[in-house]
Amino acid sequence: MTLIQADHLFRYYAGHCAVNDVSFTLNKGEVLGFLGPNGAGKTTTMQMLCGILAPSSGQILINGIDILDQPKPAKMHLGFLPDNPPLYRELTVYEFLQYCGRLHRMQHNSIASSIRNVMRRCGLEQAGQRLIGNLSKGFRQRVGIAQAILHNPDIIILDEPTVGLDPIQIREIRALIRELGQQHGIILSTHVLPEIQETCSHVQIIHQGQLVLHETIDALQQLMTTGTLEIKTARSADTEKLNKLAGINNIEVLSDKHFKIHHELSSNPAEQLAETIINAGWGLQELTPVQRSLEEIFVQLTTEEDKSS
């Protein structure tokens, strides 16, 4: 079931194109990690999806409803946590969530049970009667998440949801996001790259207003796989002999007992290399496939165009 369909979105600011022909979909059960360097157009895109900002051109359908033509019905399906949650510091947590329930036009008799549910899920059960202004930043972040999911929306958009949380709270919020992702569609914006791999089912990267990557996490794992093996031996190895094996492109010598072998992705010479090293008596100590990190992919995608321009 398609919850968000964004088609050919453009957004201009005084002649500057902040979002340039962005198209993607979000389906029920997906957690989409949204990455981009500062100024890439990420926040602008999220504001357009939430109806805060109108696109210069393009269309956004929220659960099949055009957010420009029918903003109120479309926004009923959205829950949004901005990077700086707009909380009323003079209200208690319970009063604030009660107020949010009325803003969402929830049934009066269902607000109390919904508040109890989100307070339990966000770890706020002991904070209901505390003033928001007296809470730590981490607990204020939890209140922001609670208001975003209070009305049980189909789509939840979270901008930096774990900022200011301690490691235990971060694990709890990530688990909550994974749980919510089973029955909702979630867009998660973050600069914490491991959070994408641990929490999301899909990832997309925006750079200079354009999407430069949109993949499933499984496909991303394949992108991270490189044709490189790192090898360590107990005695000096004859790399010239290894270089003659089938499928090997070149050998990067780090020392006479430590080197990296770059091979074609279509072949995996690990078994043949191990056999050759053992039979030659060089003493195989380590043979490890090398993977690129998500950070390396992110940096490559967001800097290569800058270098070429």
C-alpha positions, 0 to 999 in steps of 0.5 A: 500500500503506497502511503506517500507518492512524491512526483517531480518535486521542485522548490526554488528560493529566489532563483536557487533550486533547493529541490530538483526533480525529486520523486519517490514512494513510501509504502506501508511497512517501510522505514525510509532513512533520509540522508543528506549533507547540510544544505542538500534539500533534505529539510525542504523536502520533508517540509513539503511532504508535511504540507508546511511548504508548497512545492514550486512544482510537482505533486505529493499524494498522502494516502492517495490525497493531494496535499495541495488540493486537500491539505486538511484530510491529507495531514490527518494521516501524518505525524511529524517530529521536527528537529526542534519540537515546538513544545509548550514548556509551561504545560505538563506532559499530560496537558500538552498531549491532551492539547495535541489530541484536541488539535488532531480532532480525536474523539474525546473519549479516546484521548486519555487511552491514547495518551496512556499508550504513547506515554508507555511506548515513549517511556514517559509514564513517570513524567505525566505531571511534570512541567515540560520546561523542567524536563531534560532535553532527552525527555523533551525529545520523547514528548515530541515523538509522543505527540507525533504518534498520538493520533496513530497516523499512517505516516510518521516523519521524524527529523533527528529523533534521537538527538539529545538521548543517552545510549539506553534511550537511543536503543529504546527509541530505535526499537520503537521506530522498528515497531512502528515501522511494521504497521506504518510508513516512516521517514527518518532523517538523521546524521547518525549513519549507523542508525540507518543500518540498524533501523531502516528498511530503505535509504535515500541520499539527497545531494544538491537537491537531487536524489543520488541514491534510493535503495533497500538496505539489502541492496545497500549491503551489496553496494558496500561489498568490494572486490578486496581481500586483506591478507596477513601471513606469518612469513614473507609472501611472493605477491608476484606469484599471487598476482598471476591467479585468475580474477585478480586485478592488482595487489596493494602491498602494505608490507612483505607480510601484509597486503590487499588483493583487489579482484573482480566482483564476479569472482571470489579467489579467496579459496584459491589464495588460501590454498596457494599461501598454505601450500607455499608455506607462508603461513596464512594468519588472516584473510578478510573481505573488505567492506565499504562503510555507509559513511564511505558511500555517503561521502563518495556520492556527495562529493564526487559531483563537487570534484567534477564541477 
